[in-house]
């Protein structure tokens, strides 16, 4: 019996973490049990998630299953993109160079700045009144 090849990877951005499984297939893309287009409602987010596949010319060659939690939709899209890029490198190590050049294998290090005491948010202050 033929063994099913599967490539899995993890990705993160902001407070979101994603686990992605790539299986050779027809191009089905499922995120948390829903179609990817239905999950990432904004076209820009879906485009961002599919970038690694378009760059490497593997769009439609894999069935993708993604589990993502935490953060908002934008952070989740970034997390899924990183996980897909990492899984593609496991599938074919020669794809590493173009993905690295496009900056898709680097985790975005920006995080939310903590709130400071005496302020409304991290930097926003209460309105100042001289009198």
C-alpha angles and dihedrals in degrees: 000000000000116000115236110239114222131174120199132184142164129232138180142193129172104327095335126102126189136192116199132190121196119199124176105257149107101309103270111161120197126179118189091338094310133097110270093236089054093046098046097045097180115080091222092059093049090048090050092051093050095047097098091051093048093046093052096039093240097118108136095014096095138052105223125205116186131185113192132173140171132035126037133302094274093052091044091052090052091048093051091047092054092046092050091049091050092048091051090055089053089050094049120005090199088071090066095085098056092041092049091047090053090050095242097128094057118092111229102245096200113118134175112278114238122252114257123219115257091029133092094230134349093303107354111107132201114265111280118228120187093195 
